[in-house]
Protein backbone atom coordinates (compact mmCIF):
# COMPACT_ATOMS: atom_id res chain seq x y z
CA UNK A 1 0.00 0.00 0.00
CA UNK A 2 2.74 2.47 0.92
CA UNK A 3 4.80 1.53 -2.13
CA UNK A 4 1.80 2.26 -4.39
CA UNK A 5 1.25 5.57 -2.57
CA UNK A 6 4.86 6.65 -3.20
CA UNK A 7 5.24 5.27 -6.72
CA UNK A 8 6.14 7.94 -9.26
CA UNK A 9 6.14 10.87 -6.85
CA UNK A 10 9.29 11.57 -4.80
CA UNK A 11 8.69 12.07 -1.10
CA UNK A 12 10.32 14.23 1.52
CA UNK A 13 10.90 12.22 4.69
CA UNK A 14 10.38 13.53 8.22
CA UNK A 15 11.71 11.00 10.73
CA UNK A 16 11.42 10.78 14.50
CA UNK A 17 12.61 8.70 17.42
CA UNK A 18 10.52 5.69 16.43
CA UNK A 19 12.84 5.03 13.50
CA UNK A 20 15.79 4.49 15.86
CA UNK A 21 14.17 2.08 18.31
CA UNK A 22 15.40 -0.91 16.30
CA UNK A 23 18.92 0.45 16.85
CA UNK A 24 18.42 0.16 20.62
CA UNK A 25 17.56 3.81 21.28
CA UNK A 26 14.20 4.17 23.05
CA UNK A 27 11.66 6.63 21.77
CA UNK A 28 9.70 9.08 23.88
CA UNK A 29 6.07 8.07 23.53
CA UNK A 30 5.77 5.02 21.27
CA UNK A 31 5.88 1.32 22.02
CA UNK A 32 9.38 1.54 23.55
CA UNK A 33 8.76 4.88 25.20
CA UNK A 34 8.14 5.60 28.85
CA UNK A 35 7.60 8.45 31.23
CA UNK A 36 11.05 9.92 31.73
CA UNK A 37 11.96 10.68 35.34
CA UNK A 38 14.34 13.53 34.53
CA UNK A 39 13.02 16.84 33.25
CA UNK A 40 14.58 17.71 29.88
CA UNK A 41 17.26 20.37 30.20
CA UNK A 42 16.31 23.85 29.03
CA UNK A 43 18.74 26.22 27.37
CA UNK A 44 18.12 28.81 30.06
CA UNK A 45 18.86 26.38 32.90
CA UNK A 46 21.96 25.00 31.16
CA UNK A 47 23.51 28.40 30.53
CA UNK A 48 22.39 30.02 33.78
CA UNK A 49 23.20 27.47 36.48
CA UNK A 50 26.53 25.70 37.00
CA UNK A 51 25.04 22.91 39.13
CA UNK A 52 22.52 22.16 36.38
CA UNK A 53 25.33 21.96 33.82
CA UNK A 54 27.21 19.49 36.02
CA UNK A 55 24.11 17.33 36.36
CA UNK A 56 23.47 17.48 32.64
CA UNK A 57 27.01 16.54 31.62
CA UNK A 58 27.18 13.71 34.19
CA UNK A 59 23.95 12.21 32.86
CA UNK A 60 24.92 12.83 29.25
CA UNK A 61 28.40 11.38 29.77
CA UNK A 62 26.75 8.11 30.78
CA UNK A 63 23.99 8.22 28.18
CA UNK A 64 26.31 9.12 25.32
CA UNK A 65 27.68 5.59 25.28
CA UNK A 66 24.34 4.19 24.11
CA UNK A 67 24.20 6.71 21.27
CA UNK A 68 27.85 6.25 20.32
CA UNK A 69 27.49 2.48 20.01
CA UNK A 70 24.16 2.52 18.15
CA UNK A 71 24.22 1.48 14.51
CA UNK A 72 21.77 2.18 11.67
CA UNK A 73 18.99 -0.38 11.40
CA UNK A 74 17.14 -1.75 8.38
CA UNK A 75 14.78 1.24 8.41
CA UNK A 76 17.64 3.74 8.10
CA UNK A 77 19.22 1.69 5.33
CA UNK A 78 15.90 1.42 3.49
CA UNK A 79 15.49 5.21 3.55
CA UNK A 80 18.99 5.56 2.07
CA UNK A 81 18.09 3.08 -0.66
CA UNK A 82 14.96 5.10 -1.45
CA UNK A 83 16.99 8.34 -1.65
CA UNK A 84 19.49 6.79 -4.01
CA UNK A 85 16.69 5.40 -6.19
CA UNK A 86 15.04 8.82 -6.44
CA UNK A 87 11.92 7.78 -4.50
CA UNK A 88 12.86 10.10 -1.63
CA UNK A 89 14.02 13.64 -2.40
CA UNK A 90 15.52 14.37 1.02
CA UNK A 91 15.40 13.64 4.74
CA UNK A 92 14.55 15.86 7.70
CA UNK A 93 15.20 14.11 11.00
CA UNK A 94 14.11 15.18 14.46
CA UNK A 95 16.63 12.71 15.88
CA UNK A 96 20.03 13.73 17.22
CA UNK A 97 21.68 10.30 16.88
CA UNK A 98 23.22 10.80 13.41
CA UNK A 99 22.04 7.39 12.22
CA UNK A 100 20.65 8.59 8.87
CA UNK A 101 24.08 9.97 7.99
CA UNK A 102 25.77 6.81 9.26
CA UNK A 103 23.51 4.84 6.93
CA UNK A 104 24.69 6.95 4.01
CA UNK A 105 21.64 9.16 3.42
CA UNK A 106 22.99 12.22 1.58
CA UNK A 107 22.22 15.78 2.70
CA UNK A 108 20.18 14.82 5.75
CA UNK A 109 18.88 17.88 7.61
CA UNK A 110 19.43 17.31 11.33
CA UNK A 111 16.60 19.55 12.55
CA UNK A 112 17.60 19.42 16.22
CA UNK A 113 21.36 19.06 15.70
CA UNK A 114 23.71 16.18 16.46
CA UNK A 115 24.93 14.69 19.73
CA UNK A 116 28.26 13.71 18.20
CA UNK A 117 29.27 17.38 17.97
CA UNK A 118 30.00 19.90 20.73
CA UNK A 119 29.81 23.67 20.34
CA UNK A 120 31.51 26.37 22.40
CA UNK A 121 29.01 29.06 23.35
CA UNK A 122 31.90 31.51 23.67
CA UNK A 123 33.88 31.27 20.44
CA UNK A 124 31.58 29.02 18.37
CA UNK A 125 34.16 26.26 17.84
CA UNK A 126 32.71 22.89 16.84
CA UNK A 127 34.48 19.75 18.03
CA UNK A 128 33.91 16.01 18.18
CA UNK A 129 32.00 14.53 21.08
CA UNK A 130 34.56 11.73 21.27
CA UNK A 131 37.22 14.29 22.21
CA UNK A 132 35.03 15.71 24.97
CA UNK A 133 34.31 12.19 26.20
CA UNK A 134 38.06 11.62 26.68
CA UNK A 135 38.47 14.98 28.45
CA UNK A 136 35.57 14.30 30.82
CA UNK A 137 37.05 10.89 31.64
CA UNK A 138 40.36 12.58 32.48
CA UNK A 139 38.65 15.25 34.59
CA UNK A 140 36.61 12.67 36.52
CA UNK A 141 38.92 9.72 37.26
CA UNK A 142 37.06 6.82 38.75
CA UNK A 143 33.65 8.15 37.72
CA UNK A 144 31.48 5.18 37.01
CA UNK A 145 27.74 5.28 37.01
CA UNK A 146 25.01 3.03 35.75
CA UNK A 147 21.80 4.53 34.46
CA UNK A 148 18.29 3.31 35.14
CA UNK A 149 17.41 4.17 31.55
CA UNK A 150 18.63 6.14 28.55
CA UNK A 151 16.43 8.65 26.77
CA UNK A 152 16.32 9.20 23.01
CA UNK A 153 18.28 12.45 23.43
CA UNK A 154 21.15 10.61 25.15
CA UNK A 155 20.23 11.91 28.60
CA UNK A 156 20.43 9.19 31.25
CA UNK A 157 18.35 8.71 34.36
CA UNK A 158 21.08 9.00 36.98
CA UNK A 159 20.92 9.18 40.78
CA UNK A 160 21.43 12.87 41.80
CA UNK A 161 24.27 12.09 44.19
CA UNK A 162 26.32 10.62 41.32
CA UNK A 163 26.37 14.01 39.56
CA UNK A 164 27.08 16.30 42.52
CA UNK A 165 30.88 16.29 42.17
CA UNK A 166 31.10 15.81 38.40
CA UNK A 167 33.63 18.18 36.84
CA UNK A 168 32.99 19.89 33.51
CA UNK A 169 35.69 21.24 31.19
CA UNK A 170 35.95 24.47 29.13
CA UNK A 171 36.57 24.92 25.42
CA UNK A 172 40.07 23.91 24.33
CA UNK A 173 40.23 26.65 21.69
CA UNK A 174 39.35 29.80 23.65
CA UNK A 175 40.12 28.31 27.06
CA UNK A 176 37.07 29.65 28.88
CA UNK A 177 33.98 29.05 26.75
CA UNK A 178 31.05 26.97 27.94
CA UNK A 179 30.62 23.71 26.03
CA UNK A 180 27.19 22.48 24.97
CA UNK A 181 26.15 19.56 22.78
CA UNK A 182 25.34 20.82 19.30
CA UNK A 183 21.64 20.10 19.76
CA UNK A 184 18.59 22.30 20.22
CA UNK A 185 17.51 22.33 23.86
CA UNK A 186 14.02 23.10 25.09
CA UNK A 187 13.64 26.89 25.16
CA UNK A 188 16.06 27.25 22.26
CA UNK A 189 15.06 27.91 18.65
CA UNK A 190 16.08 25.86 15.64
CA UNK A 191 18.30 28.13 13.50
CA UNK A 192 16.07 29.95 10.96
CA UNK A 193 18.29 28.96 8.02
CA UNK A 194 17.82 25.29 8.92
CA UNK A 195 14.04 25.68 9.16
CA UNK A 196 14.04 27.44 5.77
CA UNK A 197 15.89 24.51 4.18
CA UNK A 198 13.28 22.14 5.62
CA UNK A 199 10.44 24.25 4.23
CA UNK A 200 12.08 24.25 0.81
CA UNK A 201 12.34 20.45 0.86
CA UNK A 202 8.72 20.00 1.96
CA UNK A 203 7.43 22.55 -0.55
CA UNK A 204 9.22 20.86 -3.45
CA UNK A 205 8.10 17.32 -2.55
CA UNK A 206 5.22 15.45 -4.14
CA UNK A 207 4.55 13.57 -0.87
CA UNK A 208 5.49 14.07 2.78
CA UNK A 209 6.36 10.75 4.44
CA UNK A 210 6.48 10.83 8.25
CA UNK A 211 8.35 7.94 9.88
CA UNK A 212 8.32 7.15 13.59
CA UNK A 213 7.17 10.47 14.99
CA UNK A 214 4.19 11.18 17.23
CA UNK A 215 4.41 14.83 16.07
CA UNK A 216 3.83 15.90 19.66
CA UNK A 217 6.15 18.90 19.43
CA UNK A 218 5.53 21.74 17.01
CA UNK A 219 9.03 21.59 15.51
CA UNK A 220 7.95 18.54 13.49
CA UNK A 221 4.20 19.10 13.28
CA UNK A 222 4.67 22.43 11.49
CA UNK A 223 5.98 20.64 8.40
CA UNK A 224 2.96 18.34 8.30
CA UNK A 225 0.61 21.30 8.63
CA UNK A 226 2.50 23.17 5.92
CA UNK A 227 2.22 20.20 3.54
CA UNK A 228 -1.49 19.87 4.31
CA UNK A 229 -2.12 23.56 3.58
CA UNK A 230 -0.35 23.16 0.24
CA UNK A 231 -2.41 20.09 -0.66
CA UNK A 232 0.64 17.79 -0.56
CA UNK A 233 -0.39 14.20 0.28
CA UNK A 234 0.88 12.98 3.65
CA UNK A 235 1.68 9.40 4.65
CA UNK A 236 2.30 8.55 8.32
CA UNK A 237 3.98 5.35 9.50
CA UNK A 238 4.15 5.24 13.28
CA UNK A 239 3.35 2.76 16.03
CA UNK A 240 0.81 4.69 18.07
CA UNK A 241 -1.30 7.79 17.38
CA UNK A 242 0.14 11.08 16.14
CA UNK A 243 -1.03 14.68 16.17
CA UNK A 244 -1.06 14.59 12.38
CA UNK A 245 -3.37 11.61 11.90
CA UNK A 246 -6.33 13.74 10.79
CA UNK A 247 -4.19 15.30 8.03
CA UNK A 248 -2.87 12.04 6.58
CA UNK A 249 -4.01 10.51 3.32
CA UNK A 250 -2.42 7.24 4.42
CA UNK A 251 -1.90 6.11 8.02
CA UNK A 252 -0.07 2.88 8.90
CA UNK A 253 0.61 1.49 12.37
CA UNK A 254 3.48 -0.85 11.50
CA UNK A 255 7.10 -1.54 12.53
CA UNK A 256 9.35 0.63 10.44
CA UNK A 257 12.27 -1.66 9.62
CA UNK A 258 10.31 -4.41 7.84
CA UNK A 259 7.83 -1.95 6.33
CA UNK A 260 10.45 0.33 4.77
CA UNK A 261 12.54 -2.60 3.57
CA UNK A 262 9.50 -4.01 1.77
CA UNK A 263 8.76 -0.60 0.24
CA UNK A 264 12.33 -0.22 -0.98
CA UNK A 265 12.17 -3.68 -2.54
CA UNK A 266 8.83 -2.98 -4.21
CA UNK A 267 10.12 0.27 -5.70
CA UNK A 268 13.30 -1.36 -6.98
CA UNK A 269 15.56 0.54 -4.59
C-alpha positions in Angstrom: 0.0 0.0 0.0 2.7 2.5 0.9 4.8 1.5 -2.1 1.8 2.3 -4.4 1.2 5.6 -2.6 4.9 6.6 -3.2 5.2 5.3 -6.7 6.1 7.9 -9.3 6.1 10.9 -6.8 9.3 11.6 -4.8 8.7 12.1 -1.1 10.3 14.2 1.5 10.9 12.2 4.7 10.4 13.5 8.2 11.7 11.0 10.7 11.4 10.8 14.5 12.6 8.7 17.4 10.5 5.7 16.4 12.8 5.0 13.5 15.8 4.5 15.9 14.2 2.1 18.3 15.4 -0.9 16.3 18.9 0.4 16.9 18.4 0.2 20.6 17.6 3.8 21.3 14.2 4.2 23.1 11.7 6.6 21.8 9.7 9.1 23.9 6.1 8.1 23.5 5.8 5.0 21.3 5.9 1.3 22.0 9.4 1.5 23.5 8.8 4.9 25.2 8.1 5.6 28.9 7.6 8.5 31.2 11.1 9.9 31.7 12.0 10.7 35.3 14.3 13.5 34.5 13.0 16.8 33.3 14.6 17.7 29.9 17.3 20.4 30.2 16.3 23.8 29.0 18.7 26.2 27.4 18.1 28.8 30.1 18.9 26.4 32.9 22.0 25.0 31.2 23.5 28.4 30.5 22.4 30.0 33.8 23.2 27.5 36.5 26.5 25.7 37.0 25.0 22.9 39.1 22.5 22.2 36.4 25.3 22.0 33.8 27.2 19.5 36.0 24.1 17.3 36.4 23.5 17.5 32.6 27.0 16.5 31.6 27.2 13.7 34.2 24.0 12.2 32.9 24.9 12.8 29.2 28.4 11.4 29.8 26.7 8.1 30.8 24.0 8.2 28.2 26.3 9.1 25.3 27.7 5.6 25.3 24.3 4.2 24.1 24.2 6.7 21.3 27.9 6.3 20.3 27.5 2.5 20.0 24.2 2.5 18.1 24.2 1.5 14.5 21.8 2.2 11.7 19.0 -0.4 11.4 17.1 -1.8 8.4 14.8 1.2 8.4 17.6 3.7 8.1 19.2 1.7 5.3 15.9 1.4 3.5 15.5 5.2 3.6 19.0 5.6 2.1 18.1 3.1 -0.7 15.0 5.1 -1.5 17.0 8.3 -1.7 19.5 6.8 -4.0 16.7 5.4 -6.2 15.0 8.8 -6.4 11.9 7.8 -4.5 12.9 10.1 -1.6 14.0 13.6 -2.4 15.5 14.4 1.0 15.4 13.6 4.7 14.6 15.9 7.7 15.2 14.1 11.0 14.1 15.2 14.5 16.6 12.7 15.9 20.0 13.7 17.2 21.7 10.3 16.9 23.2 10.8 13.4 22.0 7.4 12.2 20.6 8.6 8.9 24.1 10.0 8.0 25.8 6.8 9.3 23.5 4.8 6.9 24.7 7.0 4.0 21.6 9.2 3.4 23.0 12.2 1.6 22.2 15.8 2.7 20.2 14.8 5.7 18.9 17.9 7.6 19.4 17.3 11.3 16.6 19.5 12.6 17.6 19.4 16.2 21.4 19.1 15.7 23.7 16.2 16.5 24.9 14.7 19.7 28.3 13.7 18.2 29.3 17.4 18.0 30.0 19.9 20.7 29.8 23.7 20.3 31.5 26.4 22.4 29.0 29.1 23.4 31.9 31.5 23.7 33.9 31.3 20.4 31.6 29.0 18.4 34.2 26.3 17.8 32.7 22.9 16.8 34.5 19.8 18.0 33.9 16.0 18.2 32.0 14.5 21.1 34.6 11.7 21.3 37.2 14.3 22.2 35.0 15.7 25.0 34.3 12.2 26.2 38.1 11.6 26.7 38.5 15.0 28.5 35.6 14.3 30.8 37.1 10.9 31.6 40.4 12.6 32.5 38.7 15.3 34.6 36.6 12.7 36.5 38.9 9.7 37.3 37.1 6.8 38.7 33.7 8.2 37.7 31.5 5.2 37.0 27.7 5.3 37.0 25.0 3.0 35.8 21.8 4.5 34.5 18.3 3.3 35.1 17.4 4.2 31.5 18.6 6.1 28.6 16.4 8.6 26.8 16.3 9.2 23.0 18.3 12.4 23.4 21.2 10.6 25.1 20.2 11.9 28.6 20.4 9.2 31.3 18.3 8.7 34.4 21.1 9.0 37.0 20.9 9.2 40.8 21.4 12.9 41.8 24.3 12.1 44.2 26.3 10.6 41.3 26.4 14.0 39.6 27.1 16.3 42.5 30.9 16.3 42.2 31.1 15.8 38.4 33.6 18.2 36.8 33.0 19.9 33.5 35.7 21.2 31.2 36.0 24.5 29.1 36.6 24.9 25.4 40.1 23.9 24.3 40.2 26.6 21.7 39.4 29.8 23.6 40.1 28.3 27.1 37.1 29.7 28.9 34.0 29.1 26.7 31.1 27.0 27.9 30.6 23.7 26.0 27.2 22.5 25.0 26.2 19.6 22.8 25.3 20.8 19.3 21.6 20.1 19.8 18.6 22.3 20.2 17.5 22.3 23.9 14.0 23.1 25.1 13.6 26.9 25.2 16.1 27.3 22.3 15.1 27.9 18.7 16.1 25.9 15.6 18.3 28.1 13.5 16.1 30.0 11.0 18.3 29.0 8.0 17.8 25.3 8.9 14.0 25.7 9.2 14.0 27.4 5.8 15.9 24.5 4.2 13.3 22.1 5.6 10.4 24.2 4.2 12.1 24.3 0.8 12.3 20.4 0.9 8.7 20.0 2.0 7.4 22.6 -0.6 9.2 20.9 -3.4 8.1 17.3 -2.5 5.2 15.4 -4.1 4.5 13.6 -0.9 5.5 14.1 2.8 6.4 10.7 4.4 6.5 10.8 8.2 8.3 7.9 9.9 8.3 7.1 13.6 7.2 10.5 15.0 4.2 11.2 17.2 4.4 14.8 16.1 3.8 15.9 19.7 6.2 18.9 19.4 5.5 21.7 17.0 9.0 21.6 15.5 8.0 18.5 13.5 4.2 19.1 13.3 4.7 22.4 11.5 6.0 20.6 8.4 3.0 18.3 8.3 0.6 21.3 8.6 2.5 23.2 5.9 2.2 20.2 3.5 -1.5 19.9 4.3 -2.1 23.6 3.6 -0.4 23.2 0.2 -2.4 20.1 -0.7 0.6 17.8 -0.6 -0.4 14.2 0.3 0.9 13.0 3.7 1.7 9.4 4.7 2.3 8.6 8.3 4.0 5.4 9.5 4.2 5.2 13.3 3.4 2.8 16.0 0.8 4.7 18.1 -1.3 7.8 17.4 0.1 11.1 16.1 -1.0 14.7 16.2 -1.1 14.6 12.4 -3.4 11.6 11.9 -6.3 13.7 10.8 -4.2 15.3 8.0 -2.9 12.0 6.6 -4.0 10.5 3.3 -2.4 7.2 4.4 -1.9 6.1 8.0 -0.1 2.9 8.9 0.6 1.5 12.4 3.5 -0.8 11.5 7.1 -1.5 12.5 9.4 0.6 10.4 12.3 -1.7 9.6 10.3 -4.4 7.8 7.8 -2.0 6.3 10.4 0.3 4.8 12.5 -2.6 3.6 9.5 -4.0 1.8 8.8 -0.6 0.2 12.3 -0.2 -1.0 12.2 -3.7 -2.5 8.8 -3.0 -4.2 10.1 0.3 -5.7 13.3 -1.4 -7.0 15.6 0.5 -4.6 
